[in-house]
Amino acid sequence: MKLTAETKYLLKKQLQQAIGPIETAGTALLSTTAFAVTFTCVACPVRATSPSTAMLSICALLGAGAVTSVLGVTRARTRRPSRAWLVSALAIWIGIIVGGAMGNDQWYAGAAKYFAYKEMASYVNINPSVDKASSYMDASELYFKDGTKVLTSAGLAFRNGLTYCIAPIYLEPLSGTSGNSSAKTAQGFNMPPSGTVDFWAVGTGCCGSTGVPFSCHDATSPFARSGLRVLDDQHRAMYQLAVQEWTATTGLPSKHPMFLEWVIDPVAIQDDLQSQAGRAIPLHAFVYFGVAMFASYAMQMLLRHFKVQELLP
């Protein structure tokens, strides 16, 4: 059976309008690549160690998105096949935007803290009952004298969305008999020789509803005697309110409270922050590719439905 010219034209047009799996997967892969490259440049240590490389990579993606967009629109205006170009352009831009947003959040949750810690000082052999936190305001990590512990039985929970937990760090007992037992508060607590309780172990959601038992980070470990400084301003503000409540209850002052994650190895935690984004990339990229497959198919169906290339003048 010989097909007429009109039938051939209609079949050819229908074939061009068909959406193939290779086209869908290719667009999803393109978007995932844009996402992964942007995420890596924004979230990983390369942002600080080699900013020019990160910037050039992102600029290359922006250039690719711009060129693809221009080609897609130009082909559509001249009534040439353009759906693949338009979908690819959208895929690149979405990958850049999502990768940048997620990467920036990951940066401040991980690598940014690592580099902030590296710019700060480290101190050893600190006596929390004698020393004052005002002498260590530039500290990132503090190593305390042997025997220093967290008073887990005197923790306090402050609820504001999250549960913010605090407990004092001590060497000389804050209650009962101590070398300074003559100086006591009206509530019966021992005043430390420093005259202030400045060092605090903190965490979120790790002390029940009252603060006891306090089990944040390594507070219950007999091997922990070091603290990693909390840098989050919002969390520090909540811990400050919790300390004010604690001092009002005990009568012990806290003139310059310093909030610490009580841990066995602060350096290991910092190294973990540095590599956090790199470990997250494979999972994020896998999930993104799955979503991009669906989005790519949906965008192509949308353009096919509205026949964008025919509607543009």
Secondary structure as the mmCIF struct_conf table of DSSP 4:
data_model
#
loop_
_struct_conf.conf_type_id
_struct_conf.id
_struct_conf.beg_label_comp_id
_struct_conf.beg_label_asym_id
_struct_conf.beg_label_seq_id
_struct_conf.end_label_comp_id
_struct_conf.end_label_asym_id
_struct_conf.end_label_seq_id
HELX_LH_PP_P HELX_LH_PP_P1 LYS A 2 THR A 4
HELX_RH_AL_P HELX_RH_AL_P1 ALA A 5 GLN A 17
HELX_RH_AL_P HELX_RH_AL_P2 PRO A 21 ALA A 43
BEND BEND1 CYS A 44 CYS A 44
TURN_TY1_P TURN_TY1_P1 PRO A 45 PRO A 45
HELX_RH_AL_P HELX_RH_AL_P3 VAL A 46 THR A 49
HELX_RH_AL_P HELX_RH_AL_P4 PRO A 51 ARG A 77
TURN_TY1_P TURN_TY1_P2 THR A 78 ARG A 79
BEND BEND2 ARG A 80 ARG A 80
HELX_RH_AL_P HELX_RH_AL_P5 ARG A 83 ALA A 109
TURN_TY1_P TURN_TY1_P3 GLY A 110 GLY A 110
HELX_RH_AL_P HELX_RH_AL_P6 ALA A 111 LYS A 118
TURN_TY1_P TURN_TY1_P4 GLU A 119 GLU A 119
BEND BEND3 MET A 120 MET A 120
STRN STRN1 ALA A 121 ILE A 126
TURN_TY1_P TURN_TY1_P5 PRO A 128 VAL A 130
HELX_RH_3T_P HELX_RH_3T_P1 ALA A 133 TYR A 136
TURN_TY1_P TURN_TY1_P6 MET A 137 ASP A 138
STRN STRN2 ALA A 139 PHE A 144
HELX_LH_PP_P HELX_LH_PP_P2 LYS A 145 LYS A 145
TURN_TY1_P TURN_TY1_P7 ASP A 146 GLY A 147
STRN STRN3 LYS A 149 VAL A 150
HELX_RH_3T_P HELX_RH_3T_P2 THR A 152 ALA A 154
STRN STRN4 LEU A 156 ARG A 159
BEND BEND4 ASN A 160 LEU A 162
STRN STRN5 THR A 163 TYR A 170
BEND BEND5 LEU A 171 GLU A 172
BEND BEND6 LEU A 174 THR A 177
TURN_TY1_P TURN_TY1_P8 GLY A 179 SER A 182
BEND BEND7 ALA A 183 ALA A 183
STRN STRN6 LYS A 184 LYS A 184
TURN_TY1_P TURN_TY1_P9 ALA A 186 GLN A 187
BEND BEND8 GLY A 188 GLY A 188
HELX_LH_PP_P HELX_LH_PP_P3 PHE A 189 PHE A 189
STRN STRN7 ASN A 190 ASN A 190
HELX_LH_PP_P HELX_LH_PP_P4 MET A 191 PRO A 192
TURN_TY1_P TURN_TY1_P10 PRO A 193 SER A 194
BEND BEND9 GLY A 195 THR A 196
STRN STRN8 PHE A 199 THR A 204
BEND BEND10 GLY A 205 GLY A 205
BEND BEND11 CYS A 207 CYS A 207
TURN_TY1_P TURN_TY1_P11 GLY A 208 THR A 210
BEND BEND12 GLY A 211 GLY A 211
BEND BEND13 PRO A 213 PRO A 213
TURN_TY1_P TURN_TY1_P12 HIS A 217 THR A 220
TURN_TY1_P TURN_TY1_P13 PRO A 222 PHE A 223
STRN STRN9 SER A 226 ARG A 229
HELX_RH_AL_P HELX_RH_AL_P7 ASP A 233 THR A 250
BEND BEND14 LYS A 255 HIS A 256
STRN STRN10 MET A 258 VAL A 263
BEND BEND15 ILE A 264 ILE A 264
HELX_RH_AL_P HELX_RH_AL_P8 PRO A 266 PHE A 306
TURN_TY1_P TURN_TY1_P14 LYS A 307 LYS A 307
HELX_RH_AL_P HELX_RH_AL_P9 VAL A 308 LEU A 311
#
